[in-house]
Amino acid sequence: MAGHMPSESDWKLFRKRLPEWQERCVQSLLNEYAAIIAAADDPSARFWKLEKRLKRDVRRVGVQTKMSRSSMHLNLLCLLHEKAITMSDLDGFSKELVASLAENIND
């Protein structure tokens, strides 16, 4: 499935759900950042830990992604790997796409 263009229905569903998944991912990250800020460490240690996380997390597909039909499969794999989504979030997608993702995520 990787390298193949997704079906029209899969593409439409991906475009519809991606913003919701990204908002959920960002909220999860904000909760983690709040825990870093609230930790009992020295202020400078908390600051640098947060700065390191922000630099890393801004590159996550769950935060920002290139919206293209040709990269949809890879984006879904990244979202699964990042734990921004689960296999149950793929309800409604074609059986072929879900099977391909399941096969690739277990590799």
C-alpha positions in Angstrom: 0.0 0.0 0.0 2.9 2.4 0.7 3.7 4.2 -2.5 0.2 3.8 -3.9 -2.3 6.6 -4.0 -5.1 6.2 -1.4 -8.7 5.8 -2.4 -10.7 8.9 -2.6 -12.8 7.9 0.5 -9.7 7.2 2.5 -8.2 10.5 1.5 -11.3 12.4 2.5 -11.6 10.6 5.8 -7.9 11.3 6.5 -8.3 15.1 5.8 -11.4 15.1 8.0 -9.8 13.4 11.0 -6.3 14.7 10.9 -7.1 18.1 12.6 -8.9 16.3 15.5 -5.9 13.9 15.9 -3.5 16.8 15.9 -5.5 18.7 18.5 -5.6 15.6 20.7 -1.8 15.1 20.3 -1.0 18.8 21.1 -3.3 18.6 24.2 -1.4 15.5 25.4 1.9 17.3 24.8 0.7 20.4 26.7 -0.2 18.2 29.7 3.3 16.7 29.6 4.8 20.2 29.4 2.7 21.3 32.4 4.2 18.4 34.4 7.7 19.4 33.4 7.0 23.0 34.5 5.4 21.9 37.8 8.3 19.5 38.7 10.4 20.2 41.8 13.6 20.6 39.8 15.5 23.9 39.6 13.8 26.5 37.4 16.7 26.4 34.9 16.6 22.6 34.7 12.8 22.7 34.0 13.3 25.4 31.4 16.0 23.5 29.4 14.1 20.2 29.6 11.0 22.0 28.2 13.1 23.7 25.5 14.6 20.3 24.5 11.1 18.7 24.3 9.6 21.6 22.3 12.4 21.3 19.7 11.8 17.6 19.3 8.0 17.6 19.4 7.5 20.3 16.9 8.7 17.9 14.2 6.1 15.3 15.1 3.4 14.4 12.5 0.9 14.7 15.4 1.8 18.4 15.6 2.3 19.4 12.0 2.3 17.4 8.8 2.6 17.9 5.1 -0.9 17.4 3.8 -0.5 15.4 0.6 -2.3 12.4 -0.8 1.0 10.7 -1.7 2.3 10.9 1.9 -1.0 9.9 3.7 0.2 6.3 4.3 3.5 7.4 5.8 1.8 10.1 7.9 -0.6 7.4 9.3 2.3 5.2 10.1 4.0 8.1 11.9 0.9 9.0 13.8 0.6 5.3 14.9 4.3 5.2 15.9 4.0 8.5 17.8 1.0 7.1 19.6 -1.0 10.1 18.4 -3.6 7.6 17.1 -4.4 4.0 17.7 -5.6 1.3 15.3 -9.1 1.9 16.6 -8.9 5.5 15.2 -8.8 4.0 11.7 -12.4 2.7 11.9 -14.0 3.7 8.6 -10.9 3.5 6.5 -10.7 0.8 3.8 -9.8 -2.7 5.0 -6.8 -2.7 2.6 -5.3 0.5 4.1 -5.9 -0.7 7.7 -4.3 -4.1 6.9 -1.3 -2.4 5.3 -0.8 -0.1 8.3 -1.2 -3.0 10.7 1.4 -5.0 8.8 3.9 -2.1 8.7 3.4 -1.0 12.3 4.2 -4.5 13.5 7.5 -4.7 11.5 
